[in-house]
Amino acid sequence: METNEKLREQIFEIINNQLRDNDPPETKTTFDRLQKQGYDDFQTRQMIGQCLAVELFDVLKHGKPYNNERYIKNLIALPKEPFD
């Protein structure tokens, strides 16, 4: 298994946990909204995963604290890619 696949599995696991726990609730709201817009399950999780990856990158690369406010802002902006 390639590194990218392992990383994607881990990110999808976090998304699954967020959906299951409804924490943050914006993850489920965004998931449902994107599905209604016609994106399939994988596409939807991949887009949400991009938002999560932005946060993970800042935590791991720059030692910054997780920014839930920015994560939610990026979720709300989907399907626009998170650049922030």
GIJO-V514674 format. One record per residue. N is the residue number from 1. OMEGA is omega in radians with two decimals (none if undefined). D_LAST is the distance of its C-alpha to the last C-alpha in Angstrom with 2 decimals. Layout:
BEGIN
n:omega:d_last
N:OMEGA:D_LAST
N:OMEGA:D_LAST
END
This chain:
BEGIN
n:omega:d_last
1:-3.13:29.93
2:3.14:27.15
3:-3.12:24.40
4:3.11:21.73
5:3.12:23.90
6:3.13:24.28
7:3.12:20.60
8:3.11:20.11
9:3.14:23.07
10:3.11:21.69
11:3.11:18.35
12:3.08:20.55
13:3.09:22.78
14:3.12:20.12
15:3.10:19.32
16:3.12:23.11
17:3.12:23.50
18:3.13:20.95
19:-3.13:22.79
20:-3.06:26.15
21:-3.05:25.52
22:-3.10:23.57
23:-0.02:21.18
24:-3.12:18.77
25:3.13:20.52
26:3.10:17.42
27:3.13:17.40
28:3.11:20.92
29:3.14:20.36
30:3.12:17.55
31:-3.13:19.80
32:-3.14:22.75
33:-3.12:21.08
34:3.09:19.93
35:3.11:23.41
36:3.11:25.04
37:3.05:23.17
38:3.09:24.91
39:3.13:22.57
40:-3.06:24.56
41:-3.11:24.04
42:3.13:22.65
43:-3.13:20.17
44:3.13:19.01
45:3.13:18.67
46:3.12:16.89
47:3.10:14.14
48:3.11:13.90
49:3.08:14.07
50:3.12:10.96
51:3.12:9.08
52:-3.13:11.47
53:3.08:11.18
54:-3.12:7.62
55:3.13:9.51
56:3.14:12.66
57:-3.14:11.55
58:3.14:10.63
59:-3.04:13.90
60:-3.05:16.00
61:-3.01:15.05
62:3.12:14.37
63:3.14:16.38
64:3.08:13.94
65:3.08:14.77
66:-3.08:13.22
67:-3.09:10.91
68:3.13:12.45
69:3.12:11.35
70:3.11:7.60
71:-3.14:9.16
72:3.10:11.43
73:3.13:9.25
74:3.07:7.64
75:-3.11:11.33
76:-3.11:12.69
77:-3.13:10.84
78:0.33:12.33
79:3.05:13.88
80:-3.12:11.10
81:3.13:9.06
82:3.09:5.63
83:-3.06:3.77
84:none:0.00
END
